[in-house]
């Protein structure tokens, strides 16, 4: 396919009116005019088509209508556009895409050249293929050779773009995309649009980045691996942006798959025509697909236009547009036939056919959509009449803001859309989209005078019929379609933003800085069944569990027990869950702390979210981890561990149960689960895990691993002892080269532990050799020797990927460093000397690598041993006293911790039992640190802030705050 010639030069020139084919010049076209047009290059490309499709071109060599030859040309153009999925970053076609050192690190990624838009004129799509039914009758859409099969479609590819160019280090002027043979990116289901361009338009990501991402995802690369180790191929995009591209790509592929399924179904039922095929292959969204295919679905009564066509009125409708002088509607009257009994019924049938043609024409729909973008389109919600009579007053009051609500669809907020949709689903609200009449008037004028203007003089009665048809098309077909599209787009965007917001909040929560090196007492508050206590050691081992009844008149006696436990285990930190009886339990401990009851211990406490703790306590994972513990006590252990190591504990809970989202039950659960699972994988991977001490649950969330692979790693570790280096991962069952590539960079090794283990193994081997005769333990000796022969690699404790180890060793030689000095201050000094002298870009060129890879190597070599990225995030807020809601005064300055972030504001826990709201308008860049400014909304769960009380509504328990600064 790649040998096909280019259609245009690198900078295509818009064709003149003389160069345009007839179907682009005229307002409507006849079959005679189609046959007059001759393509300039109609046969030259055919010998180069693949062998599999040779039969078709040979058959086409015989004399045939120009329409068929024209379609062959268009298909060739479509084929060139499909090749644009490929990215060739080097001159040699054998060089794979994923070699970052071929990229120029200092060059800013360039966008693909875009072809100027060809000026379109009127085109009657609905009846262009009138003489092509024989071509479609034996057609069978195929995914293996889609180009030849799509030859049956009409001139759908006239506006396709030429082959793209990418500017590279090796070819600054731009290298045309070529077929890389076995490395070709090929979509399973081909459409009339280029998936790279479509993905770029949806996500606003440069086309060359989209093409690379399609390739990377097709090769089963994970988002954490791409975000960290393939930055030069994705223009340094963050994980959130990668997820957005991935979701958009999946949606486009879903549309393509459903389209081809519909094509196969309609073909089997004998309903597929060339015009319908073209319309289906042009669909980019599920809404468009439903609009085109709904009249042909099984069980449908058929549209008014279909019934009129069955009566034989289609020739009359087409004649009104092509040759109205010879049209005589009276000749179609059949007094005994329903629908043809009189001239009024005949005109109504013709009107329905014309309206159907107008409503399914791509140019017509594009014009009215563009028109809507320039006008004020609003969405309105009102209180439903039924709900006002029979509804629950409490539920109705929740939607008080939307009883009389109207907003421009360009300005409406995502949370408002979700609220309106929820009210509509509960039948409390009535929602409609309001499109001004000016859109209808201008649209009707354009259709009658430009787009669908007949080629010949029109009688007054026919002109009236044409105007009625246009108005009917708008009112009955186009207006409802626009309303559905607007609502669908608003809902889809709102759901995506809600899911992304949930993901950002979850990441912030998972990356909360751990509190290490201290024993903790976890408290699961309760009234009747008491407060469950659990004391855990600094290494997360369960030291003691108990139940105390603090709120049943036994508080003083239970205080003695608590004091004894705290002193016994030298525990000075209490972690209280924020569930039932949290406020009373907090007041109880705060009172004892203020009285210095626990002296000599300086006890502090903090409040932590217990969302999901109850669900986890009865889960199979909890039963396996704590088999001898009562489920109620397991929740207290989980609460304590959430402070000691939030990431390791929260990954045990299904993300949607953690409760830091917005309208999470109203959004697509499939999208929500995929996004949250991806965020968990990203966090666990970027933090990294020690392969020799981590749990199976934590290990399964590493990029590239799953439940079975994590289980195999644990079994290998239990059978053979600890892993010595990353290379040993290849010995685990189920870990092939691809899995190793994805997970290796996120797995860590404690070098001190490994050295101690290897030293003990070596001594054990020497002792056995002295105490046994030669060959007495031959088998065991060889087995132990194979294990002991593995040597630890200091680079395994860093974030450097094994594929870059050779570059890291060359860099160490360049700076005169030693791998055993990783993380020491001496290493930092040596790196600074070289970088200051040659610069990062110069050093990267000297090592023949990219700046991104070199920066990652520098980070890995200079970060101290045991470095944790979570140290840069906020820790829990420990307190010794409590403030009541009644104690709050307007103007008071307080500190608090962010609990949840939403598009309309941020909820902050200020220690009064009820979170206060900082409206989004109060969160400005001036109040945020430079680090926070780069984050969405600026704030996320766990961050400490200083706020000012603006309003306190005690009856409604509402607190409004103003952000002063981020601590």
Secondary structure as the mmCIF struct_conf table of DSSP 4:
data_model
#
loop_
_struct_conf.conf_type_id
_struct_conf.id
_struct_conf.beg_label_comp_id
_struct_conf.beg_label_asym_id
_struct_conf.beg_label_seq_id
_struct_conf.end_label_comp_id
_struct_conf.end_label_asym_id
_struct_conf.end_label_seq_id
TURN_TY1_P TURN_TY1_P1 UNK A 2 UNK A 3
BEND BEND1 UNK A 4 UNK A 4
HELX_LH_PP_P HELX_LH_PP_P1 UNK A 5 UNK A 6
BEND BEND2 UNK A 7 UNK A 8
BEND BEND3 UNK A 10 UNK A 11
HELX_LH_PP_P HELX_LH_PP_P2 UNK A 12 UNK A 16
TURN_TY1_P TURN_TY1_P2 UNK A 17 UNK A 19
BEND BEND4 UNK A 20 UNK A 20
HELX_RH_AL_P HELX_RH_AL_P1 UNK A 22 UNK A 25
BEND BEND5 UNK A 26 UNK A 28
HELX_RH_AL_P HELX_RH_AL_P2 UNK A 31 UNK A 36
BEND BEND6 UNK A 40 UNK A 43
TURN_TY1_P TURN_TY1_P3 UNK A 44 UNK A 45
HELX_RH_3T_P HELX_RH_3T_P1 UNK A 46 UNK A 48
BEND BEND7 UNK A 49 UNK A 49
HELX_RH_3T_P HELX_RH_3T_P2 UNK A 51 UNK A 53
HELX_RH_AL_P HELX_RH_AL_P3 UNK A 54 UNK A 60
TURN_TY1_P TURN_TY1_P4 UNK A 61 UNK A 61
BEND BEND8 UNK A 62 UNK A 62
HELX_RH_AL_P HELX_RH_AL_P4 UNK A 66 UNK A 83
TURN_TY1_P TURN_TY1_P5 UNK A 84 UNK A 85
BEND BEND9 UNK A 90 UNK A 92
TURN_TY1_P TURN_TY1_P6 UNK A 93 UNK A 94
BEND BEND10 UNK A 95 UNK A 95
TURN_TY1_P TURN_TY1_P7 UNK A 97 UNK A 98
HELX_RH_3T_P HELX_RH_3T_P3 UNK A 100 UNK A 102
BEND BEND11 UNK A 103 UNK A 103
TURN_TY1_P TURN_TY1_P8 UNK A 105 UNK A 106
BEND BEND12 UNK A 107 UNK A 107
HELX_LH_PP_P HELX_LH_PP_P3 UNK A 108 UNK A 113
HELX_LH_PP_P HELX_LH_PP_P4 UNK A 115 UNK A 120
HELX_RH_3T_P HELX_RH_3T_P4 UNK A 125 UNK A 127
TURN_TY1_P TURN_TY1_P9 UNK A 128 UNK A 129
HELX_RH_3T_P HELX_RH_3T_P5 UNK A 130 UNK A 132
HELX_RH_AL_P HELX_RH_AL_P5 UNK A 133 UNK A 137
TURN_TY1_P TURN_TY1_P10 UNK A 138 UNK A 138
BEND BEND13 UNK A 143 UNK A 145
HELX_RH_AL_P HELX_RH_AL_P6 UNK A 146 UNK A 149
HELX_RH_3T_P HELX_RH_3T_P6 UNK A 150 UNK A 152
BEND BEND14 UNK A 153 UNK A 153
BEND BEND15 UNK A 155 UNK A 155
TURN_TY1_P TURN_TY1_P11 UNK A 156 UNK A 159
STRN STRN1 UNK A 165 UNK A 166
BEND BEND16 UNK A 169 UNK A 170
TURN_TY1_P TURN_TY1_P12 UNK A 172 UNK A 173
STRN STRN2 UNK A 175 UNK A 176
HELX_RH_3T_P HELX_RH_3T_P7 UNK A 181 UNK A 183
BEND BEND17 UNK A 188 UNK A 189
BEND BEND18 UNK A 192 UNK A 193
HELX_RH_AL_P HELX_RH_AL_P7 UNK A 195 UNK A 203
TURN_TY1_P TURN_TY1_P13 UNK A 204 UNK A 204
HELX_RH_AL_P HELX_RH_AL_P8 UNK A 207 UNK A 218
TURN_TY1_P TURN_TY1_P14 UNK A 219 UNK A 220
HELX_RH_AL_P HELX_RH_AL_P9 UNK A 223 UNK A 229
HELX_RH_3T_P HELX_RH_3T_P8 UNK A 231 UNK A 233
TURN_TY1_P TURN_TY1_P15 UNK A 234 UNK A 236
HELX_RH_AL_P HELX_RH_AL_P10 UNK A 239 UNK A 268
TURN_TY1_P TURN_TY1_P16 UNK A 269 UNK A 270
HELX_RH_AL_P HELX_RH_AL_P11 UNK A 274 UNK A 281
TURN_TY1_P TURN_TY1_P17 UNK A 282 UNK A 282
BEND BEND19 UNK A 285 UNK A 285
HELX_RH_AL_P HELX_RH_AL_P12 UNK A 286 UNK A 293
HELX_RH_3T_P HELX_RH_3T_P9 UNK A 294 UNK A 296
BEND BEND20 UNK A 297 UNK A 297
TURN_TY1_P TURN_TY1_P18 UNK A 298 UNK A 299
HELX_RH_AL_P HELX_RH_AL_P13 UNK A 304 UNK A 310
TURN_TY1_P TURN_TY1_P19 UNK A 311 UNK A 312
HELX_RH_AL_P HELX_RH_AL_P14 UNK A 314 UNK A 322
HELX_RH_3T_P HELX_RH_3T_P10 UNK A 324 UNK A 326
HELX_RH_3T_P HELX_RH_3T_P11 UNK A 329 UNK A 332
TURN_TY1_P TURN_TY1_P20 UNK A 335 UNK A 336
BEND BEND21 UNK A 337 UNK A 337
TURN_TY1_P TURN_TY1_P21 UNK A 338 UNK A 339
BEND BEND22 UNK A 340 UNK A 342
HELX_RH_AL_P HELX_RH_AL_P15 UNK A 343 UNK A 359
TURN_TY1_P TURN_TY1_P22 UNK A 360 UNK A 360
HELX_RH_AL_P HELX_RH_AL_P16 UNK A 362 UNK A 373
TURN_TY1_P TURN_TY1_P23 UNK A 374 UNK A 374
BEND BEND23 UNK A 375 UNK A 375
STRN STRN3 UNK A 378 UNK A 383
HELX_RH_AL_P HELX_RH_AL_P17 UNK A 385 UNK A 390
BEND BEND24 UNK A 391 UNK A 391
HELX_RH_AL_P HELX_RH_AL_P18 UNK A 393 UNK A 398
TURN_TY1_P TURN_TY1_P24 UNK A 399 UNK A 399
HELX_RH_3T_P HELX_RH_3T_P12 UNK A 400 UNK A 402
TURN_TY1_P TURN_TY1_P25 UNK A 403 UNK A 403
STRN STRN4 UNK A 404 UNK A 408
TURN_TY1_P TURN_TY1_P26 UNK A 409 UNK A 411
HELX_RH_AL_P HELX_RH_AL_P19 UNK A 414 UNK A 425
TURN_TY1_P TURN_TY1_P27 UNK A 426 UNK A 427
BEND BEND25 UNK A 428 UNK A 428
STRN STRN5 UNK A 429 UNK A 434
HELX_RH_AL_P HELX_RH_AL_P20 UNK A 437 UNK A 446
HELX_RH_PI_P HELX_RH_PI_P1 UNK A 447 UNK A 451
TURN_TY1_P TURN_TY1_P28 UNK A 452 UNK A 452
BEND BEND26 UNK A 455 UNK A 456
HELX_RH_AL_P HELX_RH_AL_P21 UNK A 460 UNK A 472
HELX_RH_PI_P HELX_RH_PI_P2 UNK A 473 UNK A 478
HELX_RH_AL_P HELX_RH_AL_P22 UNK A 479 UNK A 510
TURN_TY1_P TURN_TY1_P29 UNK A 511 UNK A 511
HELX_LH_PP_P HELX_LH_PP_P5 UNK A 512 UNK A 514
BEND BEND27 UNK A 517 UNK A 518
STRN STRN6 UNK A 520 UNK A 524
BEND BEND28 UNK A 527 UNK A 527
TURN_TY1_P TURN_TY1_P30 UNK A 528 UNK A 529
STRN STRN7 UNK A 531 UNK A 536
TURN_TY1_P TURN_TY1_P31 UNK A 538 UNK A 539
BEND BEND29 UNK A 540 UNK A 540
STRN STRN8 UNK A 542 UNK A 548
BEND BEND30 UNK A 551 UNK A 553
HELX_RH_AL_P HELX_RH_AL_P23 UNK A 555 UNK A 568
TURN_TY1_P TURN_TY1_P32 UNK A 569 UNK A 570
STRN STRN9 UNK A 573 UNK A 577
BEND BEND31 UNK A 578 UNK A 579
TURN_TY1_P TURN_TY1_P33 UNK A 580 UNK A 581
HELX_RH_AL_P HELX_RH_AL_P24 UNK A 582 UNK A 594
TURN_TY1_P TURN_TY1_P34 UNK A 595 UNK A 600
BEND BEND32 UNK A 601 UNK A 601
STRN STRN10 UNK A 604 UNK A 608
TURN_TY1_P TURN_TY1_P35 UNK A 611 UNK A 612
HELX_RH_AL_P HELX_RH_AL_P25 UNK A 613 UNK A 617
TURN_TY1_P TURN_TY1_P36 UNK A 618 UNK A 618
BEND BEND33 UNK A 619 UNK A 619
HELX_RH_AL_P HELX_RH_AL_P26 UNK A 620 UNK A 625
BEND BEND34 UNK A 626 UNK A 626
TURN_TY1_P TURN_TY1_P37 UNK A 627 UNK A 628
BEND BEND35 UNK A 629 UNK A 629
HELX_RH_AL_P HELX_RH_AL_P27 UNK A 631 UNK A 644
HELX_RH_AL_P HELX_RH_AL_P28 UNK A 646 UNK A 650
TURN_TY1_P TURN_TY1_P38 UNK A 651 UNK A 652
BEND BEND36 UNK A 653 UNK A 653
HELX_RH_3T_P HELX_RH_3T_P13 UNK A 655 UNK A 657
BEND BEND37 UNK A 658 UNK A 658
BEND BEND38 UNK A 662 UNK A 663
TURN_TY1_P TURN_TY1_P39 UNK A 664 UNK A 665
BEND BEND39 UNK A 666 UNK A 667
HELX_RH_AL_P HELX_RH_AL_P29 UNK A 669 UNK A 687
STRN STRN11 UNK A 689 UNK A 690
TURN_TY1_P TURN_TY1_P40 UNK A 691 UNK A 693
HELX_RH_AL_P HELX_RH_AL_P30 UNK A 696 UNK A 699
TURN_TY1_P TURN_TY1_P41 UNK A 700 UNK A 701
BEND BEND40 UNK A 702 UNK A 702
TURN_TY1_P TURN_TY1_P42 UNK A 703 UNK A 704
HELX_RH_AL_P HELX_RH_AL_P31 UNK A 707 UNK A 720
BEND BEND41 UNK A 722 UNK A 722
BEND BEND42 UNK A 725 UNK A 725
HELX_RH_3T_P HELX_RH_3T_P14 UNK A 726 UNK A 731
BEND BEND43 UNK A 732 UNK A 732
TURN_TY1_P TURN_TY1_P43 UNK A 733 UNK A 734
HELX_RH_AL_P HELX_RH_AL_P32 UNK A 737 UNK A 743
HELX_RH_3T_P HELX_RH_3T_P15 UNK A 744 UNK A 746
STRN STRN12 UNK A 747 UNK A 748
HELX_RH_AL_P HELX_RH_AL_P33 UNK A 751 UNK A 771
BEND BEND44 UNK A 772 UNK A 772
TURN_TY1_P TURN_TY1_P44 UNK A 774 UNK A 777
HELX_RH_AL_P HELX_RH_AL_P34 UNK A 778 UNK A 788
TURN_TY1_P TURN_TY1_P45 UNK A 789 UNK A 789
HELX_RH_3T_P HELX_RH_3T_P16 UNK A 794 UNK A 797
BEND BEND45 UNK A 798 UNK A 799
HELX_RH_3T_P HELX_RH_3T_P17 UNK A 802 UNK A 804
HELX_RH_AL_P HELX_RH_AL_P35 UNK A 805 UNK A 815
TURN_TY1_P TURN_TY1_P46 UNK A 816 UNK A 816
HELX_RH_3T_P HELX_RH_3T_P18 UNK A 819 UNK A 821
TURN_TY1_P TURN_TY1_P47 UNK A 822 UNK A 823
BEND BEND46 UNK A 824 UNK A 824
HELX_RH_AL_P HELX_RH_AL_P36 UNK A 825 UNK A 846
TURN_TY1_P TURN_TY1_P48 UNK A 847 UNK A 848
BEND BEND47 UNK A 849 UNK A 849
HELX_RH_AL_P HELX_RH_AL_P37 UNK A 851 UNK A 862
BEND BEND48 UNK A 863 UNK A 863
HELX_LH_PP_P HELX_LH_PP_P6 UNK A 864 UNK A 864
TURN_TY1_P TURN_TY1_P49 UNK A 865 UNK A 866
HELX_RH_3T_P HELX_RH_3T_P19 UNK A 869 UNK A 872
BEND BEND49 UNK A 873 UNK A 873
HELX_LH_PP_P HELX_LH_PP_P7 UNK A 874 UNK A 876
STRN STRN13 UNK A 879 UNK A 879
BEND BEND50 UNK A 880 UNK A 880
HELX_RH_3T_P HELX_RH_3T_P20 UNK A 885 UNK A 887
TURN_TY1_P TURN_TY1_P50 UNK A 890 UNK A 891
STRN STRN14 UNK A 893 UNK A 902
TURN_TY1_P TURN_TY1_P51 UNK A 903 UNK A 904
STRN STRN15 UNK A 905 UNK A 909
BEND BEND51 UNK A 911 UNK A 914
STRN STRN16 UNK A 916 UNK A 919
HELX_RH_3T_P HELX_RH_3T_P21 UNK A 920 UNK A 922
HELX_RH_3T_P HELX_RH_3T_P22 UNK A 925 UNK A 927
BEND BEND52 UNK A 928 UNK A 928
HELX_RH_AL_P HELX_RH_AL_P38 UNK A 930 UNK A 933
TURN_TY1_P TURN_TY1_P52 UNK A 934 UNK A 934
BEND BEND53 UNK A 935 UNK A 935
TURN_TY1_P TURN_TY1_P53 UNK A 936 UNK A 937
BEND BEND54 UNK A 938 UNK A 938
TURN_TY1_P TURN_TY1_P54 UNK A 941 UNK A 942
STRN STRN17 UNK A 944 UNK A 953
TURN_TY1_P TURN_TY1_P55 UNK A 954 UNK A 957
STRN STRN18 UNK A 958 UNK A 966
#
